[in-house]
Amino acid sequence: MEETRKLTLACPECGSRLVVDQATGEVLSHRAPGSRPGGGKSFESLLDDLDRDRAEAEEVFAREVAALEDRDRLLEERFRAALENAGDLDEDEPPPRPFDYD
């Protein structure tokens, strides 16, 4: 597999650093002047942010799982009610047609 060559350039207008793929001319990364990787935060604070984001994602996932289980229960109740109502319908009468309501 052929290795692509990357060029690191400095923008003459704004002074930002660009990494460009030589073969395609596509900008692979862009760093504004004076900015530091990670936004200037320490490694420990970045890890704390990741842990907080992970905990929040787990909470959202748990809420969605609970909502899905509750949805299954609600759908089951609606199905049972529809079955009961289906027994009340007169079999000799055709079902109502939606376009007759207009």
C-alpha positions in Angstrom: 0.0 0.0 0.0 1.4 3.4 -1.0 2.0 5.9 1.8 0.6 9.3 1.2 2.8 12.3 1.7 1.6 15.0 4.0 2.7 18.6 3.7 2.7 21.0 6.6 2.1 24.6 5.6 1.7 27.9 7.3 -1.1 30.2 6.1 0.4 33.5 5.1 -2.9 35.3 5.8 -3.8 34.1 9.3 -0.7 32.2 10.4 -2.5 28.9 11.1 -0.9 25.6 10.4 -2.4 23.3 7.7 -1.6 19.7 7.0 -2.4 18.9 3.4 -2.4 15.5 1.6 -0.1 15.9 -1.4 -2.0 13.5 -3.7 -5.5 14.9 -3.3 -4.8 18.4 -2.0 -7.3 17.9 0.8 -6.7 19.7 4.1 -6.2 17.0 6.8 -6.0 19.2 9.8 -6.0 22.9 10.7 -4.7 24.5 13.8 -5.4 28.2 14.5 -2.4 30.3 15.5 -1.7 30.3 19.2 -3.9 27.4 19.9 -2.6 24.4 21.7 -3.6 20.8 21.3 -6.4 19.9 23.7 -7.4 23.6 24.0 -4.5 24.2 26.5 -6.1 21.9 29.1 -4.0 19.5 31.2 -4.1 15.8 30.4 -5.9 15.1 33.7 -8.6 17.6 33.0 -9.1 16.1 29.5 -9.4 12.6 31.1 -11.9 14.0 33.6 -14.0 15.5 30.8 -13.9 12.1 29.0 -15.1 10.4 32.2 -17.9 12.9 32.6 -19.0 12.5 29.0 -18.9 8.7 29.3 -21.1 8.8 32.5 -23.5 11.2 30.8 -23.7 8.9 27.7 -24.4 5.9 30.0 -27.2 7.8 31.7 -28.8 8.7 28.4 -28.5 5.1 27.2 -30.1 3.8 30.4 -33.0 6.3 30.0 -33.5 5.2 26.4 -33.5 1.5 27.4 -36.1 2.2 30.1 -38.2 4.2 27.6 -38.0 1.3 25.1 -39.1 -1.2 27.7 -42.0 1.1 28.7 -42.9 1.5 25.0 -43.2 -2.3 24.7 -45.6 -2.3 27.6 -47.7 0.5 26.2 -47.8 -1.1 22.8 -48.9 -4.4 24.4 -51.7 -2.6 26.3 -52.9 -0.9 23.1 -52.9 -4.2 21.3 -55.0 -5.8 24.0 -57.5 -2.9 23.9 -57.7 -3.2 20.1 -58.4 -6.9 20.4 -61.2 -6.2 22.8 -62.7 -3.6 20.5 -62.4 -5.9 17.6 -64.8 -8.3 19.3 -67.4 -5.5 19.6 -67.6 -4.8 15.9 -70.5 -6.1 13.8 -69.1 -8.7 11.4 -71.9 -8.1 8.8 -71.1 -4.4 8.5 -68.0 -3.5 6.4 -65.3 -1.5 8.2 -65.3 2.3 7.7 -63.3 3.6 4.9 -61.0 6.5 5.7 -61.9 8.5 2.6 -65.6 8.5 3.5 -64.8 10.9 6.4 -64.1 13.8 4.0 
